[in-house]
Amino acid sequence: LAVLGRSVATWAAAEAGSHSQFEITAEALQNKYVGSGGSEEVCYANSELQDECTGWGDPHFSKRFHNLPHTDNYQLGVYPLAKSTDGTFELQGFQCLAGWSATGFAAFAMKINGVTATYLGSDTANLEWHGVTPPEGITCTGTPLGEGGLTIKSPNLCQKLWIKKDQTNKGLLGYMLNFGLSVSSAAPWGICGAHTVSEVLPSKRLFNHAEMLHLCQACKIESNCEGFHAETQPQDVANLCRNKGIQWATAVEKC
């Protein structure tokens, strides 16, 4: 009853034949999306997605969360881009040499409601969901090469990601990726939301090991190409530490 704007008292009065008036407010109509993780608010209007970030070209971040100033990032590898305050959404980007002493996005990895998906630069809206089906209620419209690009909306509509692929026919990949992200509440995290960032640690990467190796090979990056995923065995991690000259006990302590 409260969702409809009526209290129990006004409902009882109406049932008794009273002509009492009531008002349905916007706050009362904040519906709830009920997913596997419970209920959460739904964002009905684009105006609710107040935090915006864009990354384009090699790449330039002309719009960032919380009125942060313009910045550029010319590094190689996996970098944190954005995260929602409730932790249900996260975005990372893999930067590759564009071919003219500049870098560009080669791929994106995102986590939505605990499920990870990657886009590795295909011409179609081909998201690789890691071992599971997409979260119920997620929508994808358009294609990366299409005029309007690819738009991905989270089930509760509180995160909207736009990806556009530009065919350059230059550099190692022959393309660059641009993105635009709108969220209802952004965390002070990643290039979009923080003043300083560093490359994502292997244990925190959303790209799995096979995807990291594929991207590193395509981008001719020879180091720091590890990635972890749920199927990684402890002995594999131990071997990796040994190859890098890191004591296993030290790695466990740091993690």
C-alpha positions, 0 to 999 in steps of 0.5 A: 500500500505504501508503494501506491502512495496510500497508508493503511489509514487512508486505504481503510477510509477509502474502503469506508466510503470516504472521499479523502484524497491522497497524493502519489509522490515520485518517492512512493513510486520508487519500485524495487527490482528483485533479483537473485541478490534481493531487492534494489531500487530501479532507475526509471529516468535517465536523469537519475543517472547523474554520474557520467564518464567518457573515454575516447580516442587514445584515450581522453577522459573529457567527462569524469565523475564528481566533477573531476577534471579532464585527464588522459591515460596513455599506459598499456595494460588493464586499468580500472575505469568505474565502479558503482557505490553499491559494488554491483557494477564494475568496469575495466579496460585493456589499453593497447598500442594504437600504432602512432605512439599512442594507446587505445582501448582494445577490450572492456570487462564488466561485472554486473550483479556478480557476473563478469562479461568481456567485450574483446573488440568484435564487430558484433554485440558479442559479450563473453559471459564467464561460464554463466548466462547473463543476469536476468533483465540485462539489455543490449541494443545496437552493435559496436560498429553501428552508427549508434554503437552498443548500449548495455543496461543493467537489470535495475537500469541504474548503469548504462554503458555505451561502446563504440568501435572505430575502425582505424586500419592502423596500429596493431589492432586496426581499431579503437574503442570508445565508451560512455558510462552513466550511473546513478551513484558512482564510487570514487574509484578508477580513472572515472572516479579517482584522482590517481590510479594504477594498473589493476593487479592480476588478482583483481582483473575481470579478464581471465587468464586466457583473455589476457594472453589473447590480448597481450599477444594481439597487442605484442605485450610480453609481460604482466599478462596474467589473469585469474578466474574461478577455475584457477588452481592453487598450484597454478598460482604457486607456479606463477609466483615461483616464476616471478620470484615471489615467495608463496607465503609473501603472496598469501600475506599480501592478498 
